[in-house]
């Protein structure tokens, strides 16, 4: 995980059309991001106060669920060099 050239702001501040799965670093969507996503799996307390579970509630439905996983999978390896 490096502090590279893009996306140095937290995930909740750098949404791309409301969807961004590069939660932790600017190195692209990879296993580090998946582990972070998994740590919020089925969290149902997602709201603006916690930045939708630190960005893992990608569709901002209030729950980290299969619909967020689908978005995550669609973005898998995006931005990985």
N, C-alpha and C positions, 0 to 999 in steps of 0.2 A: 504494500500500500504506500504509494508515494503522494506527495503533495505537488503533483505535476501542473501542467499548464491550463487545464480547464476545470470547471465545476468545483472551485474551491469553497463555495458556499454550501451549507447544509442542504440536504435533499429537498426539504420543504421550501427552500428559497429559490430553487433552480428547476422548477417543473418545466418540462417541455410538453406543451399542450396537455398539461395535467398529468403526464406520465413520465416517470424517470425511475429506473431501477438501479442506478449506480449510487447506492445509498452512502457508502463510506469513503470513497476516494475517487479521484478522476481517472482511474486506470481502466474503466470500462466495467461492464456488468459481468461479474465472475463469481467464483465460489465464496469469496469473502462477502459479497453482497447477498448471496443465497443463504449463508449461515445467519447473517443479520436478519434477513427476511424470515427465516425459519424460527428465529427466537421470538418473533411476534405472531407466529401462526395462531389463528383463531382468537386473537386479541379482539375483544368486542368493545373496548373503551376508546376507540379512535375518534378524535375530534380536533377542532382547530387549536385547542389548548395544548395538546401534545403533538401538534403538527401531523395529525393523522398517523399516530403510532410511528413517529419519526420517519414518515414517508412510505412505510411499508403497506399502508392502506392506500394503494396506488389509485384506486378509483374513488376514494374518499366516501365510501359507503358506511363507515363506522365499524367495519369488521375486516380483519385480514383473513381472506378466504380464497377459495378456488378461483374466483374471478380476478383477484390480484395476482395469483400464481400464473394464470393465463397471460396476463399482461407482462409479468416478469419473464416468462418463457419466450414471449414474442420479442423481448428486448435482450435476450440472452446473448452474450458476447459482443453486444453493441459497444463500440469504442475501445475494444481490446486490441492493443497493437499486434 
